[in-house]
Amino acid sequence: MKSYPTQILLLCVAVFSLYALIQMANLSVYQPDVQLMALAIRATLEAQPTPTPVIVEIPVEIPVTVEVTRMVDAPQPTEAPQIEAAPQTELAPIATQTPVLIEIKPTSESVAAKSATDPVAVAPTAVVPLKADDVVAAVQSRQVTAITCATTSSNAYTLIPMEAADTNHPDNQHGDLNLALRGYQPSDAAKELVTYNGDVDAGAPQLAGLFADRRQAAITDVYQVRDWRWDCGTHGCATDWLTTYDVTLLGLATTPGEALFFPYHAAEIYGGYVGVVLYAEETRLTIAYTRDGTVANGYAVQLENLCVDPNLLRQYREGNGGGRQNLPGLHNGDTVGVAASNELLVAIRDRGMFMDPRSKNDWWH
């Protein structure tokens, strides 16, 4: 017969073994709460920096450690310190980063029981609306301008008479002329040409005409443009993202400095001219294929991220300053500027509506 102390020892070993088995089962059943981790990390990033590492512990079952480093400006002395002339073997560097450790240990109340192979569901991040200028700046910050736009040109342009003039809003505050007012954001749609069913206008502007070699340029990125309301504010305001098409602004690959033209169009609008400049800045153009003074009655193209020809810009400003009764006319083959970087942005509109510039049968046939 075993002695009483021996029985006690065996009982303790059995209890400990059972506890170990339970803990091993927990490791295979419970997964860390990803949302809790995200919340803790976000709280850390929003917190004020601390001069020393801080450990935050949440009661444990499955330990998960996340290290977050927050940038901290090095403290600057208000007065120059008085330093005695004494030999120093080493100067301690001033820390510019403060690591903050967060130890997240979820309990059974914060996680759902699921197998280790089950996918972890993460709640989608809410979209925070941005101002139009912020969106444009964010997109343009991804581009590296490779050239400086020229201030002189040998090209010549002529003002042609308009049949109507929209002077209800200043040109740079007009939501149908200045695309930057609307803003745009990247889209997750396919970066390739698409085919839509329906009638095809053989006389529609052709985007291959943007380039001297009339190529089908590689698509670098795709974007969405905002809608515009005229009943808010003095000159209207940008509203929700347009959703009729997944893409309303197209990024095309360019070589910095290469000559750019405007999309080819067969029909003339005045004495050999096929287009007219409705709006111009140093890096953007709005071109219409009617003389109505608006984008509402026909095709129009808006170009972003190019160096507009200085003489074309000068002519436009002259016409705009004269009441928009005369604006620069364009022939097929007229240069409108050069590529400012490795991407040209193009939007195409039909009676004011932003169309999908990837449509192969409409704009690339």
C-alpha positions as CSV (number, residue, x, y, z in Angstrom):
1,M,0.0,0.0,0.0
2,K,1.3,3.5,-1.0
3,S,1.9,5.9,1.8
4,Y,-0.4,8.9,2.4
5,P,2.2,11.5,1.2
6,T,2.8,9.5,-2.0
7,Q,-1.0,9.6,-2.8
8,I,-1.0,13.3,-2.2
9,L,1.9,13.7,-4.7
10,L,0.2,11.6,-7.3
11,L,-3.0,13.6,-7.0
12,C,-1.1,16.9,-7.5
13,V,0.6,15.5,-10.6
14,A,-2.8,14.4,-12.0
15,V,-4.4,17.8,-11.3
16,F,-1.4,19.6,-12.9
17,S,-1.6,17.4,-16.0
18,L,-5.3,18.1,-16.4
19,Y,-4.7,21.8,-16.1
20,A,-2.0,21.6,-18.8
21,L,-4.3,19.7,-21.1
22,I,-7.0,22.4,-20.7
23,Q,-4.5,25.2,-21.4
24,M,-3.4,23.4,-24.6
25,A,-7.0,23.1,-25.7
26,N,-7.6,26.8,-25.1
27,L,-4.6,27.6,-27.4
28,S,-6.2,25.7,-30.3
29,V,-9.8,27.0,-29.6
30,Y,-9.4,30.7,-29.0
31,Q,-7.9,33.3,-31.3
32,P,-6.8,36.8,-30.4
33,D,-9.5,39.4,-30.9
34,V,-8.2,41.4,-33.9
35,Q,-10.6,44.2,-33.3
36,L,-9.4,44.5,-29.7
37,M,-5.8,44.6,-30.9
38,A,-6.6,47.3,-33.5
39,L,-8.4,49.4,-30.8
40,A,-5.4,49.2,-28.5
41,I,-3.0,50.1,-31.3
42,R,-5.1,53.0,-32.4
43,A,-5.4,54.2,-28.8
44,T,-1.6,54.1,-28.4
45,L,-1.1,56.1,-31.6
46,E,-3.6,58.7,-30.5
47,A,-2.0,59.0,-27.1
48,Q,0.6,61.5,-26.1
49,P,4.2,60.1,-26.4
50,T,5.9,59.0,-23.2
51,P,9.6,59.3,-22.5
52,T,9.8,55.6,-21.4
53,P,8.2,52.4,-22.6
54,V,4.8,51.7,-21.2
55,I,3.4,48.2,-20.7
56,V,-0.4,47.9,-20.8
57,E,-1.8,44.5,-19.7
58,I,-5.3,43.1,-20.2
59,P,-6.2,40.0,-18.1
60,V,-4.8,37.0,-19.8
61,E,-5.6,33.7,-21.4
62,I,-3.7,33.9,-24.6
63,P,-0.9,36.5,-24.6
64,V,-0.3,38.5,-27.8
65,T,2.3,41.2,-27.8
66,V,2.2,44.1,-30.2
67,E,5.0,46.7,-30.4
68,V,4.1,50.2,-31.7
69,T,6.7,52.8,-32.2
70,R,5.5,56.4,-32.1
71,M,7.6,59.2,-33.6
72,V,8.6,61.8,-30.9
73,D,10.4,65.0,-31.7
74,A,13.6,65.4,-29.9
75,P,13.3,67.9,-27.1
76,Q,14.9,71.2,-27.9
77,P,16.5,73.3,-25.0
78,T,15.2,76.8,-24.6
79,E,18.6,78.1,-23.7
80,A,22.1,76.9,-24.6
81,P,23.3,74.8,-21.6
82,Q,26.5,75.6,-19.9
83,I,28.9,72.8,-20.5
84,E,32.2,72.6,-18.6
85,A,35.2,71.7,-20.6
86,A,35.8,68.1,-19.4
87,P,36.8,65.0,-21.3
88,Q,33.9,62.8,-22.4
89,T,34.3,59.3,-23.7
90,E,30.8,59.1,-25.1
91,L,27.7,61.2,-25.5
92,A,24.3,59.6,-25.0
93,P,22.1,60.2,-28.1
94,I,18.8,61.9,-27.8
95,A,16.0,59.5,-28.5
96,T,13.7,60.4,-31.4
97,Q,11.5,57.4,-31.2
98,T,9.7,56.0,-28.2
99,P,8.7,52.4,-28.3
100,V,5.4,51.6,-26.6
101,L,4.6,48.0,-25.9
102,I,1.0,46.8,-25.6
103,E,0.5,43.4,-24.3
104,I,-3.0,42.2,-25.3
105,K,-4.3,39.1,-23.5
106,P,-7.9,38.4,-24.5
107,T,-10.2,36.6,-22.2
108,S,-13.0,34.2,-23.1
109,E,-15.5,37.1,-22.8
110,S,-13.8,39.0,-25.6
111,V,-13.3,36.2,-28.2
112,A,-15.7,33.7,-29.8
113,A,-14.9,30.0,-29.7
114,K,-13.6,29.0,-33.1
115,S,-11.0,26.6,-34.5
116,A,-7.5,27.7,-35.3
117,T,-8.2,27.3,-39.0
118,D,-11.3,29.5,-39.2
119,P,-10.8,32.9,-40.8
120,V,-10.8,35.9,-38.5
121,A,-13.5,38.4,-39.4
122,V,-12.4,42.0,-39.3
123,A,-14.9,44.9,-39.4
124,P,-14.4,47.2,-42.4
125,T,-12.8,50.5,-41.7
126,A,-15.2,53.5,-41.9
127,V,-14.5,55.8,-44.8
128,V,-13.8,59.4,-43.7
129,P,-14.9,62.0,-46.2
130,L,-12.1,64.2,-47.5
131,K,-12.3,67.7,-48.9
132,A,-11.8,67.9,-52.7
133,D,-8.4,69.6,-52.4
134,D,-7.2,67.0,-49.9
135,V,-8.2,64.2,-52.2
136,V,-6.5,65.8,-55.2
137,A,-3.3,66.5,-53.1
138,A,-3.2,62.9,-51.9
139,V,-3.5,61.5,-55.4
140,Q,-1.0,64.0,-56.9
141,S,1.5,63.3,-54.1
142,R,1.9,59.8,-55.5
143,Q,3.1,61.3,-58.7
144,V,6.7,62.4,-59.2
145,T,6.8,65.4,-61.4
146,A,9.8,64.8,-63.6
147,I,10.0,68.1,-65.5
148,T,9.5,71.8,-64.9
149,C,6.8,73.3,-67.1
150,A,8.1,75.7,-69.7
151,T,7.1,79.4,-69.7
152,T,7.6,80.0,-73.5
153,S,6.4,78.3,-76.6
154,S,6.6,78.5,-80.4
155,N,3.1,77.2,-80.9
156,A,0.4,79.6,-82.1
157,Y,-3.4,79.5,-81.2
158,T,-6.4,81.6,-82.3
159,L,-9.5,82.7,-80.5
160,I,-12.7,81.7,-82.2
161,P,-16.2,83.1,-81.5
162,M,-18.5,81.3,-79.1
163,E,-22.2,80.8,-79.6
164,A,-22.8,81.3,-75.9
165,A,-20.9,82.1,-72.8
166,D,-21.4,80.8,-69.3
167,T,-20.4,83.7,-66.9
168,N,-22.6,82.7,-64.0
169,H,-19.6,81.5,-62.0
170,P,-15.8,82.4,-62.2
171,D,-14.0,79.9,-64.3
172,N,-11.8,78.6,-61.4
173,Q,-14.9,78.2,-59.2
174,H,-17.0,76.4,-61.8
175,G,-17.6,72.8,-61.0
176,D,-18.0,71.7,-64.6
177,L,-14.8,73.5,-65.7
178,N,-12.3,73.0,-62.9
179,L,-12.0,69.3,-62.1
180,A,-9.9,70.0,-59.0
181,L,-13.0,71.4,-57.3
182,R,-14.7,68.0,-57.4
183,G,-11.7,66.0,-56.4
184,Y,-11.0,62.3,-57.1
185,Q,-9.9,59.2,-55.3
186,P,-8.4,55.9,-56.5
187,S,-10.9,53.1,-57.5
188,D,-10.4,49.4,-57.0
189,A,-11.8,48.7,-60.5
190,A,-9.9,46.8,-63.2
191,K,-7.0,48.7,-64.8
192,E,-7.9,47.5,-68.3
193,L,-10.2,48.5,-71.2
194,V,-13.8,47.2,-70.8
195,T,-16.6,46.5,-73.3
196,Y,-20.2,47.8,-72.8
197,N,-23.2,46.7,-74.7
198,G,-25.2,49.2,-76.6
199,D,-24.9,51.7,-79.5
200,V,-21.5,53.1,-80.4
201,D,-21.0,56.6,-81.7
202,A,-18.4,56.3,-84.5
203,G,-17.8,60.1,-84.2
204,A,-16.9,60.0,-80.5
205,P,-13.6,61.6,-79.4
206,Q,-10.7,59.0,-79.6
207,L,-8.3,59.0,-76.6
208,A,-5.5,57.5,-78.7
209,G,-5.3,60.9,-80.3
210,L,-3.7,62.2,-77.1
211,F,-0.4,60.8,-78.3
212,A,1.7,61.4,-81.4
213,D,1.9,57.7,-82.1
214,R,-1.9,57.2,-81.5
215,R,-1.1,54.4,-79.1
216,Q,-3.4,52.6,-76.7
217,A,-1.5,53.7,-73.6
218,A,-1.0,51.5,-70.6
219,I,-3.4,52.2,-67.8
220,T,-1.5,53.3,-64.7
221,D,-4.4,53.8,-62.4
222,V,-8.2,54.3,-62.2
223,Y,-10.2,56.9,-60.2
224,Q,-13.6,58.1,-59.2
225,V,-14.8,61.7,-59.4
226,R,-17.3,63.5,-57.1
227,D,-20.7,64.7,-58.2
228,W,-21.6,68.4,-58.1
229,R,-24.6,70.2,-56.7
230,W,-25.4,73.8,-57.8
231,D,-27.9,74.4,-55.0
232,C,-25.4,74.6,-52.2
233,G,-23.1,77.6,-51.6
234,T,-22.7,80.5,-54.0
235,H,-21.1,78.5,-56.8
236,G,-22.1,74.9,-55.8
237,C,-20.2,72.2,-54.0
238,A,-18.8,68.7,-54.4
239,T,-21.0,65.9,-53.0
240,D,-20.9,62.1,-53.1
241,W,-18.7,60.0,-55.4
242,L,-20.2,59.2,-58.8
243,T,-21.3,55.6,-59.0
244,T,-22.9,55.1,-62.4
245,Y,-19.5,53.8,-63.6
246,D,-16.7,52.3,-61.4
247,V,-14.2,54.6,-63.2
248,T,-14.7,58.2,-64.2
249,L,-11.0,59.3,-64.4
250,L,-8.3,57.3,-66.1
251,G,-4.5,57.4,-65.5
252,L,-2.5,56.8,-68.7
253,A,1.3,56.1,-68.9
254,T,3.3,58.9,-70.4
255,T,7.0,59.8,-70.8
256,P,7.7,63.1,-69.1
257,G,8.1,65.8,-71.6
258,E,6.4,64.0,-74.5
259,A,4.0,66.1,-76.7
260,L,0.3,65.8,-75.9
261,F,-2.6,66.6,-78.2
262,F,-6.3,66.5,-77.5
263,P,-8.5,63.5,-78.3
264,Y,-9.2,63.3,-82.1
265,H,-12.7,64.3,-83.3
266,A,-14.0,64.3,-86.8
267,A,-16.8,66.9,-86.8
268,E,-15.8,70.5,-87.2
269,I,-17.4,73.2,-85.1
270,Y,-16.0,76.3,-86.8
271,G,-13.9,76.8,-89.9
272,G,-11.7,73.7,-89.6
273,Y,-11.7,73.8,-85.8
274,V,-13.0,70.7,-84.0
275,G,-12.5,71.7,-80.3
276,V,-12.4,74.7,-78.0
277,V,-10.7,75.3,-74.6
278,L,-13.3,76.0,-72.0
279,Y,-10.8,76.1,-69.1
280,A,-7.0,76.2,-68.7
281,E,-4.5,76.3,-65.8
282,E,-0.8,75.4,-65.8
283,T,-1.5,71.7,-65.3
284,R,-5.1,71.1,-66.4
285,L,-7.4,71.6,-69.4
286,T,-11.1,71.3,-70.2
287,I,-11.9,71.0,-73.9
288,A,-15.4,70.9,-75.5
289,Y,-16.4,69.8,-78.9
290,T,-19.2,72.5,-79.3
291,R,-19.2,76.3,-79.1
292,D,-22.0,76.4,-76.6
293,G,-19.6,77.5,-73.8
294,T,-20.6,74.5,-71.6
295,V,-20.0,70.8,-71.2
296,A,-23.8,70.1,-71.1
297,N,-24.6,69.9,-74.9
298,G,-21.9,67.5,-76.3
299,Y,-18.7,65.8,-75.7
300,A,-16.0,67.2,-73.5
301,V,-12.6,66.1,-72.2
302,Q,-10.8,67.1,-69.0
303,L,-7.0,66.6,-68.7
304,E,-5.0,66.7,-65.5
305,N,-1.3,66.5,-64.7
306,L,0.2,68.0,-67.9
307,C,2.2,71.1,-68.7
308,V,-0.3,73.2,-70.7
309,D,1.4,75.0,-73.6
310,P,2.2,78.6,-72.3
311,N,0.8,80.3,-75.5
312,L,-2.4,78.3,-75.2
313,L,-2.8,79.3,-71.6
314,R,-2.1,82.9,-72.5
315,Q,-4.7,82.9,-75.2
316,Y,-7.3,81.3,-72.9
317,R,-6.7,83.9,-70.2
318,E,-7.2,86.6,-72.8
319,G,-10.5,85.1,-73.9
320,N,-11.7,84.5,-70.4
321,G,-10.9,88.0,-69.4
322,G,-12.8,89.3,-72.4
323,G,-16.1,87.8,-71.2
324,R,-15.6,84.4,-72.8
325,Q,-17.1,85.5,-76.1
326,N,-14.0,84.2,-77.8
327,L,-11.9,81.2,-76.6
328,P,-9.0,79.2,-78.1
329,G,-10.0,76.9,-81.0
330,L,-8.2,73.7,-81.7
331,H,-7.5,71.7,-84.9
332,N,-6.9,68.0,-84.9
333,G,-3.2,67.6,-84.4
334,D,-2.7,70.8,-82.4
335,T,-0.4,70.3,-79.4
336,V,-1.9,71.3,-76.1
337,G,1.1,70.7,-73.9
338,V,3.6,68.1,-72.7
339,A,3.4,65.3,-70.1
340,A,4.4,66.6,-66.7
341,S,5.3,63.1,-65.3
342,N,4.7,59.5,-65.9
343,E,0.9,59.7,-65.7
344,L,-1.7,61.7,-67.5
345,L,-5.2,61.8,-66.0
346,V,-8.2,61.9,-68.5
347,A,-11.9,62.2,-68.0
348,I,-14.5,62.2,-70.8
349,R,-18.0,63.5,-70.6
350,D,-21.1,63.2,-72.8
351,R,-23.7,66.0,-72.2
352,G,-22.2,66.7,-68.8
353,M,-22.2,63.1,-67.6
354,F,-18.8,61.5,-66.6
355,M,-18.4,58.4,-68.7
356,D,-16.1,55.4,-68.2
357,P,-12.9,56.3,-70.2
358,R,-12.0,52.6,-70.3
359,S,-14.8,51.9,-72.7
360,K,-13.1,50.2,-75.7
361,N,-15.9,50.6,-78.2
362,D,-16.5,54.2,-77.4
363,W,-13.2,56.0,-76.9
364,W,-10.6,53.5,-78.2
365,H,-11.8,52.2,-81.6
